[in-house]
Amino acid sequence: MDGTALARRISERTADLAAALTARTGKAPCLATVLVGEDPASVTYVRMKQNRCAKAGITSRHVALPAQTTTEELVATITALSEDPEISGILLQHPVPHHIDERAAFEAIAPGKDVDGVTMHSFAAMGFGLPGFVSCTPGGIMRLLEEYEVDLTGKHAVVVGRSAILGKPAGMLLLERNATVTYCHSRTEDLSSIVRQADVLVAAVGKAEFIRGEDIKPGAVVLDAGYNEGNVGDVHFESAAARASLITPVPGGVGPMTIAVLLEQTVRAAAAQAGVDLADLG
């Protein structure tokens, strides 16, 4: 499953909409990125997102905070961005340092600017199938399934991982599309036997090549949301690809889709704040 190609098409469409919205309102969509500390991987991710914003006609404002920033200081920073009319969307790069209450920081993001889909408001909207912003990686996974015309009705989908911004929302979005969903995690007993039942497998466990080909049901669709040291995912690609009907590579699968959804939702947020219907922009 070629996430790079699909992400490129989504980003090109997003750039067209951003240009039309800017022409209509006189103001470009703006994504605020907040980074606490100087974790090298996080710095790289933020820089990449800023570059993708520029290509899509989205301006960006980067807020870099020292590693010793307190929860209260971070919440105050995000609250100010939420109240700033020049900001369309807010991305708090995660994880944050351990001494910070990450949930409190996420909840400081105004729901209308939660373009990364990390607040409880967005989680509830996903759970109830209501309009809102989806968590970007699960959203990207669903777009890949749509692109490759994977019929989820009645299929057994197994999600390995239960994080609040990846595993849990992925399962809810799959359930909304009429899949039967099983969540697995670090305390699941006999994990392999459950994975072997999956018609659709979402790997979001955060362990390099944790899932091997022998545990993939022949013909299954495999979506690897992991990214680990050595440029590998949570699934052993070669052995899994020999049994799967469709599989996402790492890199080039789910990763590009995450950023594409982020950009698309930033433009959606900007349009909503300006009172513009994106359908009217062509």
NUSE-759126 format. One record per residue: z negated, x, y negated of N, C-alpha, C in turn; residue in one letter. Coordinates in steps of 0.1 Angstrom, whole numbers, padded with zeros to 4 digits, always signed. Atoms other than C-alpha are relative to their C-alpha. Example, Ala and Ser with C-alpha at 12.3 -4.5 7.8 and 13.67 -1.06 7.14 Angstrom:
<nodes>
+0000+0009+0012-0078+0123+0045+0000+0009-0012A +0000-0009+0011-0071+0137+0011-0008-0008-0011S 
</nodes>
This chain:
<nodes>
+0000+0009+0012+0000+0000+0000+0000+0009-0012M -0003-0009+0011+0013+0017-0031-0007-0005-0013D +0007+0004+0012-0014+0012-0058+0006+0006-0013G -0005-0007+0012+0002+0037-0081+0012-0008-0006T -0012+0007+0005+0035+0017-0084-0004-0013-0006A +0004+0013+0005+0018-0017-0088-0008+0002-0013L +0008-0002+0013-0007-0003-0114+0010+0003-0011A -0010-0003+0010+0023+0011-0133+0006-0013-0006R -0006+0012+0005+0039-0023-0135-0009-0009-0008R +0010+0007+0007+0007-0040-0145-0003+0006-0014I +0003-0007+0013+0001-0014-0172+0011-0001-0010S -0011+0002+0009+0036-0017-0186+0000-0014-0005E +0002+0014+0004+0031-0055-0188-0011-0001-0010R +0011+0000+0009-0002-0049-0205+0003+0006-0013T -0004-0007+0012+0013-0025-0230+0009-0010-0008A -0008+0010+0007+0039-0052-0239-0009-0010-0007D +0009+0011+0006+0012-0078-0244-0009+0006-0011L +0008-0007+0010-0009-0053-0264+0008+0001-0013A -0009-0002+0012+0020-0046-0287+0002-0013-0007A -0002+0013+0006+0027-0083-0292-0012-0005-0007A +0013+0004+0006-0010-0090-0299-0002+0007-0013L +0002-0008+0012-0012-0062-0324+0009-0005-0011T -0009+0005+0010+0019-0075-0342-0004-0013-0005A +0004+0013+0004+0005-0110-0342-0013+0001-0009R +0013+0000+0006-0030-0101-0354-0002+0011-0010T +0002-0011+0009-0026-0068-0372-0011+0010+0005G +0011-0009-0005-0053-0052-0350+0002+0002+0015K -0002-0003-0014-0049-0034-0317-0012-0002+0008A +0012+0001-0009-0072-0041-0288-0007+0014+0000P +0008-0013+0000-0100-0015-0287-0010+0000+0011C +0010-0002-0011-0120-0003-0257-0010+0010-0004L +0011-0009+0002-0154+0013-0263-0005+0006+0013A +0005-0006-0012-0164+0038-0237-0013+0007-0003T +0014-0006+0002-0201+0049-0234-0003+0009+0011V +0004-0010-0011-0211+0080-0215-0013+0007-0004L +0013-0006+0002-0246+0092-0211-0001+0013+0008V +0001-0013-0007-0249+0130-0203+0014+0005+0002G -0013-0007-0001-0221+0153-0193+0004+0003+0015E -0005-0002-0014-0215+0148-0156+0015+0002+0001D -0014-0004+0001-0182+0165-0150+0010-0011+0005P -0009+0011-0005-0167+0137-0129+0001-0011-0010A +0000+0011+0010-0177+0111-0154+0008+0003-0013S -0008-0004+0012-0163+0131-0183+0015-0001+0003V -0014+0000-0004-0130+0134-0164+0005-0015+0000T -0004+0014-0002-0129+0096-0156+0001-0006-0014Y -0001+0006+0013-0136+0087-0192+0012+0005-0008V -0012-0005+0006-0109+0110-0205+0012-0006+0005R -0012+0006-0006-0084+0096-0181+0001-0015-0005M +0000+0014+0004-0093+0060-0191+0005+0000-0015K -0005-0001+0014-0088+0070-0228+0015+0003-0001Q -0014-0003+0000-0054+0085-0220+0008-0012+0004N -0007+0012-0004-0044+0053-0202+0000-0010-0010R +0000+0010+0011-0055+0032-0231+0011+0003-0010C -0009-0004+0010-0034+0052-0255+0015-0004+0005A -0013+0003-0005-0003+0047-0233+0003-0015+0000K -0001+0015-0001-0010+0009-0231-0001-0006-0014A +0001+0006+0013-0013+0005-0269-0014-0005-0003G +0014+0004+0002-0051+0001-0267-0007+0012-0007I +0008-0010+0006-0072+0021-0291-0013+0002+0007T +0012-0002-0007-0104+0036-0278-0011+0007-0010S +0011-0006+0007-0138+0045-0293-0010+0006+0010R +0009-0006-0010-0159+0070-0273-0013+0003-0006H +0013-0002+0005-0196+0071-0277-0007+0009+0011V +0006-0009-0009-0212+0102-0261-0014+0002-0003A +0014-0001+0002-0249+0102-0257-0007+0011+0009L +0006-0011-0008-0272+0130-0245-0007-0005+0012P +0005+0004-0013-0286+0130-0210-0014-0006-0001A +0014+0004+0001-0322+0124-0223-0001-0014-0007Q +0001+0013+0006-0312+0091-0239-0008-0010+0008T +0009+0010-0007-0337+0063-0231+0007-0013+0002T -0006+0013-0002-0329+0029-0218+0000-0008-0013T +0001+0008+0013-0340+0014-0252+0011+0005-0009E -0010-0005+0008-0316+0037-0270+0014-0004+0004E -0013+0004-0006-0287+0030-0247+0003-0015-0002L -0002+0015+0002-0293-0008-0249+0003-0003-0015V -0002+0002+0014-0294-0005-0287+0015+0003-0004A -0013-0005+0002-0261+0014-0287+0010-0011+0005T -0009+0010-0006-0244-0012-0264+0000-0013-0008I +0002+0012+0008-0258-0041-0284+0008+0001-0013T -0007-0002+0013-0243-0027-0316+0015-0001+0003A -0014+0002-0003-0209-0024-0299+0004-0014+0003L -0002+0014-0003-0212-0059-0286+0001-0009-0013S -0001+0008+0013-0217-0071-0322+0010+0005-0009E -0011-0006+0009-0189-0050-0337+0013-0007+0002D -0012+0008-0002-0159-0072-0343+0013+0009+0002P -0011-0009-0002-0136-0041-0341+0002+0003+0015E +0000-0003-0014-0145-0037-0304+0004-0012+0009I -0005+0011-0009-0126-0058-0278-0008+0000+0013S +0006-0001-0013-0142-0045-0246-0009+0013+0000G +0009-0011-0001-0170-0022-0235-0001+0005+0014I +0001-0006-0013-0171+0002-0206-0012+0010+0000L +0011-0009-0002-0204+0019-0197+0003+0008+0013L -0003-0008-0012-0195+0048-0174-0012+0002+0009Q +0012+0000-0010-0217+0047-0143+0004+0010+0011H +0014+0002+0002-0238+0060-0128-0005+0006-0012P +0007-0007+0011-0261+0067-0156-0012+0008+0005V +0011-0008-0005-0290+0092-0154-0011-0009+0007P +0009+0008-0008-0317+0081-0130-0012-0007-0008H +0012+0005+0008-0344+0075-0157+0004-0013-0008H -0004+0012+0008-0323+0047-0173+0001-0012+0009I -0002+0013-0007-0324+0011-0162+0014-0005-0002D -0014+0003+0001-0287+0006-0155+0003-0014-0002E -0002+0014+0001-0290-0031-0151-0002-0005-0014R +0003+0004+0014-0306-0035-0185+0011+0004-0010A -0011-0005+0009-0278-0014-0201+0012-0009+0002A -0012+0009-0002-0251-0035-0184-0002-0014-0007F +0003+0014+0006-0268-0068-0196+0001+0000-0015E -0001+0000+0015-0266-0056-0232+0015-0002-0004A -0014+0003+0003-0228-0060-0229+0003-0015-0002I -0003+0014+0002-0217-0093-0244+0010-0004+0010A -0009+0005-0011-0200-0114-0217+0015+0000-0004P -0014+0000+0005-0168-0117-0238+0006+0014-0001G -0005-0014+0001-0165-0079-0239-0003+0008+0013K +0003-0006-0012-0175-0072-0203+0013+0002+0009D -0013-0001-0007-0140-0060-0193-0001+0008+0013V +0002-0007-0013-0155-0039-0164-0006-0009+0010D +0005+0010-0009-0170-0070-0149-0013+0004+0007G +0012-0005-0005-0205-0056-0145-0013-0008-0003V +0012+0008+0004-0228-0082-0160-0003-0011+0010T +0003+0011-0008-0246-0110-0143+0008-0012-0003M -0009+0011+0004-0225-0134-0162+0013+0001+0007H -0013-0002-0007-0193-0119-0147-0002-0002+0015S +0003+0002-0014-0209-0118-0113-0001-0015+0004F +0001+0015-0003-0217-0155-0114+0013-0006-0001A -0014+0005+0001-0182-0163-0126+0008+0003+0012A -0007-0003-0013-0168-0145-0096-0005-0008+0011M +0006+0007-0011-0192-0162-0073+0004-0015+0000G -0003+0015+0001-0184-0197-0086+0015-0002-0001F -0015+0001+0001-0146-0190-0089+0004-0005-0014G -0002+0004+0014-0148-0196-0127+0008+0010-0008L -0007-0010+0008-0127-0179-0154-0010+0010-0005P +0009-0011+0005-0141-0146-0165+0006+0013+0004G -0005-0013-0003-0137-0109-0160-0005+0004+0013F +0004-0005-0013-0137-0095-0125-0004+0014+0000V +0002-0015-0002-0152-0062-0114+0013+0006+0003S -0013-0005+0000-0123-0039-0118+0005+0005+0014C -0005-0005-0013-0121-0023-0084+0002-0012+0010T -0003+0012-0008-0125-0056-0064+0012-0008-0006P -0012+0006+0005-0100-0071-0088+0013+0006+0003G -0011-0007-0004-0076-0044-0081+0004-0001+0015G -0002+0003-0014-0080-0049-0044+0007-0013+0002I -0006+0014-0002-0072-0086-0047+0015+0000-0005M -0014+0000+0005-0040-0078-0067+0009+0007+0010R -0008-0007-0010-0029-0054-0040+0003-0010+0012L -0002+0010-0010-0034-0081-0014+0010-0011-0004L -0010+0009+0005-0014-0105-0035+0014+0006+0000E -0013-0007+0001+0014-0080-0040+0006+0002+0013E -0006-0002-0014+0018-0074-0003-0001-0012+0008Y +0000+0013-0006+0015-0111+0004-0008-0001+0013E +0010+0001-0011-0015-0108+0027-0007-0014-0001V +0006+0014-0001-0025-0144+0037-0014+0002+0005D +0014-0002-0003-0063-0143+0037-0006-0013+0007L +0006+0012-0005-0068-0179+0049-0004+0001+0014T +0005-0001-0014-0090-0179+0080-0002+0014+0005G +0001-0014-0005-0089-0141+0083-0014+0004-0001K +0013-0006+0000-0120-0122+0091+0000+0013-0009H +0001-0012+0009-0127-0098+0062-0014+0006+0001A +0012-0008-0001-0153-0071+0066-0001+0009-0011V +0002-0009+0011-0167-0054+0036-0012+0010+0003V +0010-0010-0004-0186-0021+0043-0005+0005-0014V +0006-0003+0013-0208-0017+0012-0004-0012-0007G +0006+0012+0006-0229-0040-0009-0004+0003-0014R +0003-0003+0014-0230-0025-0044+0003-0013-0009S -0002+0012+0008-0232-0051-0072+0013+0000-0008A -0013+0000+0007-0199-0040-0088+0011+0003+0009I -0011-0003-0009-0179-0033-0057-0001-0009+0013L +0000+0007-0013-0189-0045-0023-0003-0015-0001G +0003+0014+0002-0206-0078-0033+0011-0008-0006K -0010+0008+0006-0180-0090-0057+0013+0000+0008P -0012+0000-0009-0152-0079-0033-0001-0012+0010A +0002+0010-0010-0167-0102-0007+0002-0014-0005G -0001+0013+0006-0170-0131-0031+0015-0004-0003M -0014+0003+0003-0134-0128-0042+0008-0003+0012L -0007+0003-0013-0122-0127-0006-0004-0014+0005L +0005+0014-0004-0143-0158+0002+0007-0010-0008L -0007+0010+0009-0127-0176-0028+0015-0002+0005E -0014+0001-0005-0093-0169-0011+0000-0005+0015R +0001+0007-0013-0105-0186+0021-0001+0010+0012N +0003-0009-0011-0113-0155+0041-0014-0003+0005A +0014+0001-0006-0144-0155+0064-0005+0014-0002T +0005-0013+0004-0165-0126+0051-0013+0004+0007V +0012-0006-0005-0189-0103+0067-0003+0012-0008T +0004-0012+0007-0209-0078+0047-0007+0010+0010Y +0007-0011-0007-0220-0045+0063-0006+0010-0009C +0006-0009+0009-0242-0018+0049-0008+0011+0009H +0007-0011-0007-0264+0012+0058-0009-0004+0011S +0010+0005-0010-0288-0009+0079+0007-0009+0010R -0006+0008-0010-0262-0028+0098+0000+0006+0014T +0000-0006-0014-0266-0024+0136+0013-0002+0006E -0013+0000-0007-0236-0016+0157+0011-0002-0010D -0010+0002+0011-0214-0012+0126+0014+0000+0006L -0013-0002-0006-0184-0001+0147+0005-0013+0006S -0004+0012-0007-0183-0033+0167+0005-0011-0010S -0004+0010+0010-0181-0054+0135+0013+0004-0007I -0012-0005+0006-0155-0032+0119+0012-0003+0009V -0012+0002-0009-0133-0036+0150+0005-0014+0000R -0004+0014+0000-0132-0074+0144+0008-0003-0013Q -0006+0002+0014-0118-0070+0108+0015-0002+0000A -0014+0002+0004-0084-0085+0100+0003+0007-0013D -0001-0006+0013-0090-0072+0065-0013+0008-0001V +0011-0009+0001-0113-0042+0060-0001+0006-0014L +0002-0007+0013-0127-0031+0026-0011+0010+0002V +0010-0011-0002-0144+0003+0028-0005+0004-0014A +0006-0004+0013-0168+0009-0001-0014+0005+0003A +0013-0005-0005-0196+0029+0016-0004+0013-0007V +0003-0012+0007-0193+0061-0004-0003+0012+0009G +0001-0012-0009-0191+0085+0026+0014+0004+0005K -0014-0005-0003-0161+0107+0032+0004-0003+0015A -0007+0003-0013-0139+0095+0062-0010-0006+0010E +0010+0006-0008-0168+0075+0075+0005-0010+0011F -0006+0009-0009-0146+0049+0092+0012+0007+0006I -0011-0007-0007-0123+0063+0119+0010-0010+0006R -0011+0008-0005-0091+0050+0133-0003-0008+0013G +0003+0008-0013-0106+0040+0167-0007-0013-0003E +0007+0012+0003-0126+0014+0149+0009-0010-0008D -0009+0009+0007-0096-0002+0132+0007-0010+0010I -0007+0009-0008-0083-0034+0148+0015+0001-0002K -0015-0001+0002-0045-0031+0155+0005-0011-0009P -0006+0009+0010-0026-0047+0127-0008-0004-0012G +0009+0003+0011-0055-0048+0103+0005+0005-0013A -0003-0005+0013-0052-0044+0066-0012+0007-0005V +0011-0008+0004-0073-0016+0053+0001+0004-0015V +0001-0004+0014-0084-0011+0017-0011+0009-0002L +0010-0010+0001-0102+0021+0010-0003+0002-0014D +0004+0000+0014-0122+0019-0022-0009+0013-0002A +0008-0012+0001-0139+0053-0016+0008+0011-0007G -0006-0013+0005-0133+0086-0034-0010+0010+0001Y +0010-0010-0003-0151+0116-0022+0005+0014-0002N -0004-0014+0002-0151+0154-0025+0011+0003+0011E -0012-0003-0009-0119+0168-0010+0011-0009-0001G -0011+0009+0003-0098+0140-0024+0003-0009+0012N -0001+0009-0012-0105+0117+0006-0008-0012-0003V +0007+0012+0002-0116+0082+0009-0011-0002+0010G +0011+0003-0010-0142+0064+0031+0006-0002+0014D -0007+0002-0012-0116+0059+0058+0008+0013+0004V -0008-0011-0004-0100+0087+0079+0015-0005+0000H -0013+0006+0003-0064+0080+0067+0009+0001+0012F -0010-0002-0011-0043+0095+0095-0002-0009+0012E +0002+0007-0012-0060+0079+0124+0000-0015-0002S +0000+0014+0004-0065+0045+0106+0014-0005-0002A -0014+0004+0003-0028+0044+0095+0007-0002+0013A -0007+0001-0012-0017+0047+0131-0003-0014+0006A +0003+0013-0006-0033+0013+0139+0001-0011-0010R +0000+0010+0010-0033-0006+0106+0014-0004-0003A -0013+0005+0004-0004-0028+0094+0002+0004-0014S +0000-0004+0014-0012-0019+0058-0012+0008-0003L +0012-0008+0004-0035+0007+0043+0002+0007-0013I -0001-0007+0013-0042+0022+0009-0003+0015+0002T +0003-0015+0000-0040+0060+0005-0011+0003-0010P +0009-0006+0011-0066+0081-0014+0005+0014-0002V -0002+0009+0012-0055+0089-0040+0012-0008+0001P -0013+0007+0001-0028+0065-0050-0001-0014+0005G +0001+0013-0005-0042+0033-0036-0008-0009-0010G +0009+0008+0008-0072+0014-0051-0003+0006-0013V +0004-0006+0013-0080+0039-0078+0008-0004-0012G -0008+0004+0012-0050+0033-0101-0001-0015-0003P +0001+0014+0003-0055-0004-0097-0012-0003-0008M +0012+0002+0007-0090-0002-0110+0002+0002-0015T -0003-0003+0014-0078+0013-0143+0010-0011-0006I -0009+0010+0005-0049-0011-0146-0007-0014-0003A +0007+0012+0003-0072-0041-0143-0009+0001-0012V +0009-0002+0012-0096-0026-0169+0009-0002-0013L -0009+0001+0012-0067-0023-0194+0004-0014-0002L -0005+0014+0001-0054-0058-0186-0011-0009-0006E +0011+0008+0004-0088-0073-0191-0004+0003-0015Q +0003-0004+0014-0093-0054-0224+0009-0008-0009T -0009+0007+0008-0062-0070-0238-0003-0015+0001V +0004+0014-0001-0073-0104-0225-0012-0003-0009R +0012+0002+0008-0106-0100-0242+0004+0000-0015A -0005-0001+0014-0089-0090-0275+0007-0013-0004A -0007+0012+0003-0067-0120-0273-0009-0012-0002A +0010+0011+0001-0096-0144-0267-0008+0001-0013A +0008-0002+0013-0116-0129-0296+0009-0004-0012Q -0009+0003+0011-0085-0134-0318+0004-0014+0000A -0004+0014-0002-0080-0170-0306+0015-0001+0003G -0015+0000-0004-0045-0161-0292+0001-0002+0014V -0003+0003-0014-0032-0175-0260+0011+0010+0004D -0009-0010-0005-0016-0146-0241+0014-0006+0005L -0013+0006-0004+0010-0170-0227+0010-0002-0012A -0008+0002+0011+0023-0175-0262+0007+0014-0005D -0006-0013+0004+0031-0137-0265+0012+0004+0009L -0012-0003-0009+0058-0138-0238-0003+0007+0012G 
</nodes>
